[in-house]
């Protein structure tokens, strides 16, 4: 016989309470998973759409002109699908090809630039979106290319990579990272080759 709890003359079996709590926890977990999956799909669709726009002459802008500059870092930006975009990052070694939003963009939707130190390009994203999580497969010496919306191409070579929970203390020309589920940052640092 299951233990019971007496509450005002009524008996509530503890197993029912436990099963109810487990069912509730399962529902919350399922809802969280479905929301994350929906976010991943939305991000992948947006990244794909922006990359398609970047392939068009003029980068999706009918006039073919840059719509503005990223004020903090002087990188040209174009508005594509409602987002200010400064370019795209690609690395053939791991199949990475993602748009890069300007400073202030939502990194949960599209990888974006988040500040810079002395000309360093720092790009943050989420692991599931459009492939930024693929940076973990990059090794020392692998090539990474940043192509700006103005057509300027910068090539980099992976110099180092790792995981940290602290601030970055580095001297890279390109730093890409995403945050894991427990706050750790998976990063790759690159040196410019051209």
N, C-alpha and C positions, 0 to 999 in steps of 0.2 A: 504494500500500500504506500502511495506517495505521501511525503510529509505535507501537512496542511497548515495554513495560517488562519487564525481566527480573527475575524474583523466584524464586530457587531453582530455576532450570531451567524455570520455567513462563512463558509469555508472556501478558500481559494487554493487549489493545488499549486504548489511551487512549479511543477512541471509546465503548467499552462502559462504561468508568468514568464518562465524561461523561454518557452517556445515563442511566445508573443514578442519578447525582446529580440530574440534571434531573427524572427521574421522581419521586424522593424529595421534592425541593423542591415539585413540583406537587402531590403528595399532601398535604404539610403545608399548603400554601396552600389547597387545596380543603377540608381539615378545618377550618381556621381560618374560612374563609368560611361553611361550613355551621354551625359553632358560633355565629358572629355572627348568622346568619339565624335560628337557633333561639332565640337570646336576644331578637332583635327580635320574633319571633312571641309569645314568652312575655310580653314587656313589653306588647305591643299588646293581648293578651288580658286581662292583669291590669288595664291602664288602662281598657279598655272595661268590664270587670266592675265596677270601682270606680265609674266614672261611672254605670253602671246602678243600683248600690246608692245612690248619692247622689241619684238621681231619686226614690227611694221615700220615702214619708213617714217622717220620723225618720232619714233618711239611712242606712237599712239596719240601724239599731240597733232591735231589737224594742221596747225601752222608750221609744225616742225621746229618750233623754238622751245627753249628751256623756259619753264614757267617761273622759276625763281632759284634762289641759292639757299642752301642750308646755311643759315646765318652764322652759326657758331663755327662752321668748318669750311665754308666757302666751296662746298661741292654743289654742282648744278643739280637741280631737282625738277622732276616733272610730275604732274598730278596724273595718275593712271588709276582708273577704277576707284576714284575717291581717296587715293592714298598718295602722299608725296614720296616719290621713289628717286634714289640717287644712282642706282645701277643694279648690277647683278654679280653674284659670286659664282664661280664654277671651279670644279676640280674633277677632272676626268677620272682620276685614279679611284674615286669612290662614287662617281655618278652624281656629284653635287652640282646643282644648278638652281639657285634661288635668287629672287629679287631682294634688294636691300632698300628698306624704307629710310627716310630721312630721320634725323634726331627728332624725338617726340612722337614718332609713329608707335603703334601698338605692337610690341615684340611678340605678343601671343598670337597675332595674326600673320605677320610677315617679319622675317629677320630684319632688324633695323640697326642703324648706327646709333650708338649711345655715347657720344662724347669722344674726345680725342685728346691725346697729349702730344704736343710737338709733332704734328703731322701724322700721328698713328691713326689708323682706321680701326675702330673697335665695333664689332658687329655682334649683337646678341639675338638669340632666337629661342624657340622652344624645340625640344627634341623631336616632336612628332610632325612639326609643320614643314611641309615642302622639302624635307630632306636635311635640315641643318644638323640633325642628330648624326648624320653620316660623317661629320668631322672626326668622330672617334676612330674611324678607319684610316685616317691620313697618317702617314709615317714621315719621318725625317727625309727631306729631299723632294717630297711630292710637290707638284706644281699647283698653285691656286691662282686664278685670274679674277680681277675685278674690272668690269667694264662699266664706265660711267655712262649716264644718259646722254652726255655730250660726245660720246665715242672714244674718250680717252681710255686706254687699256693699260692697266698696271699688272705686272706679273710678280708673283711671290713664290718663295720656296719655304716649305715647312721647316722650321728650325727646332721646335720643341712642342711638347704637348703634355697634358696631365689633368689632374683633378685637384681642386682645392676648395676649402670653405672660407678662406680668408681673401683679402683684397689682392688684386694682381699687382705684383711688383716686377715689372718686366721692361724690356726695351725692344719691343717688336714693332715692325712697320704695319702689320695686320694682326689683330687679335680677334679670334672668333670663339664664342662660347655659348653654351646653353646650361640652364640650371636643371639639376636632377630632382627627383621627388623628395629628397631629404635636404635640399639647400646646397648641395655640392655643385660646383661649377666645373663642367667638362670643357677644357679649352685647348686651342691650338694657336701657337704663335708663329708668325711667318716673317721672313726678311724679304724686302723688295729686291727683285733681280733686274727690273727695267722700269 
